[in-house]
Amino acid sequence: MVTKEEVKHLSWLVRIDLSDDELERYTLQIEEIIKYLDKLDNIQLEHVKPIVAKKRLSDLRPDEPAGFEGNVLGTKYRKDGFVKGPRMV
């Protein structure tokens, strides 16, 4: 069972403020998701054949690096050519 305190803690971790209505709604939704995942855990797959990929490696596009000309987050978080995220306290 998922408690409101756990959802409140999760919202604090991801820095999202939730109203009391949202907290109630998300608690119920997370509970339903966990119930569904429990159903998926109980599916018997012993008799199911694994899927084999039909594509050959030569059919795939080449993976080549490409430059990016755009401005991802502005100059505020740029440092030495990398994007620096805000510090988490």
C-alpha positions in Angstrom: 0.0 0.0 0.0 1.3 3.4 -1.0 0.9 6.2 1.6 0.4 9.9 1.1 3.6 10.5 3.0 5.5 8.3 0.5 4.0 10.3 -2.5 4.8 13.6 -0.7 8.4 12.4 -0.2 8.6 11.5 -3.9 7.3 14.9 -4.9 9.9 16.5 -2.7 12.6 14.5 -4.4 11.6 15.6 -7.8 10.9 19.2 -6.6 7.2 19.2 -7.4 4.7 20.9 -5.1 1.4 19.0 -4.9 -1.9 20.2 -3.6 -3.9 18.0 -1.3 -6.2 17.0 -4.2 -3.2 16.1 -6.4 -1.6 14.2 -3.5 -4.8 12.1 -3.1 -5.2 11.5 -6.8 -1.5 10.5 -7.4 -1.5 8.2 -4.4 -4.5 6.3 -5.9 -3.0 6.3 -9.3 0.4 4.9 -8.1 -1.5 2.3 -6.1 -3.3 1.2 -9.3 -0.1 1.1 -11.3 1.6 -1.1 -8.7 -1.4 -3.5 -8.7 -1.1 -3.8 -12.5 2.6 -4.4 -12.3 1.9 -7.2 -9.7 -0.4 -8.8 -12.3 2.3 -8.6 -14.9 4.8 -10.3 -12.5 2.4 -13.3 -12.2 2.2 -14.0 -16.0 3.5 -17.5 -16.8 6.0 -17.3 -19.7 7.6 -20.7 -19.7 5.8 -21.8 -22.9 6.3 -18.6 -24.8 9.0 -18.6 -27.4 11.4 -15.6 -27.3 11.2 -13.0 -30.1 14.1 -13.1 -32.5 15.2 -9.9 -34.2 14.7 -10.0 -37.9 17.0 -7.1 -38.9 20.6 -7.5 -39.7 23.2 -5.1 -38.3 23.9 -4.0 -41.9 20.3 -2.8 -42.3 20.6 -0.2 -39.5 21.7 3.4 -40.2 25.3 4.3 -39.2 25.7 5.8 -35.8 27.7 8.9 -36.4 28.1 11.9 -34.0 26.7 15.2 -35.2 27.2 18.7 -33.8 24.4 20.7 -32.3 24.0 24.3 -33.2 21.1 25.2 -30.9 21.1 26.7 -27.5 20.0 24.0 -25.0 19.6 25.9 -21.8 21.0 29.3 -22.7 24.4 30.4 -21.5 23.4 30.2 -17.8 24.3 26.6 -17.4 27.1 26.3 -20.0 30.6 25.4 -18.7 33.5 24.3 -20.8 31.4 23.2 -23.7 29.1 21.1 -21.5 25.6 21.7 -20.1 25.8 21.9 -16.3 22.6 21.2 -14.5 21.4 23.1 -11.4 22.8 22.0 -8.1 20.6 19.7 -6.0 20.7 20.5 -2.3 
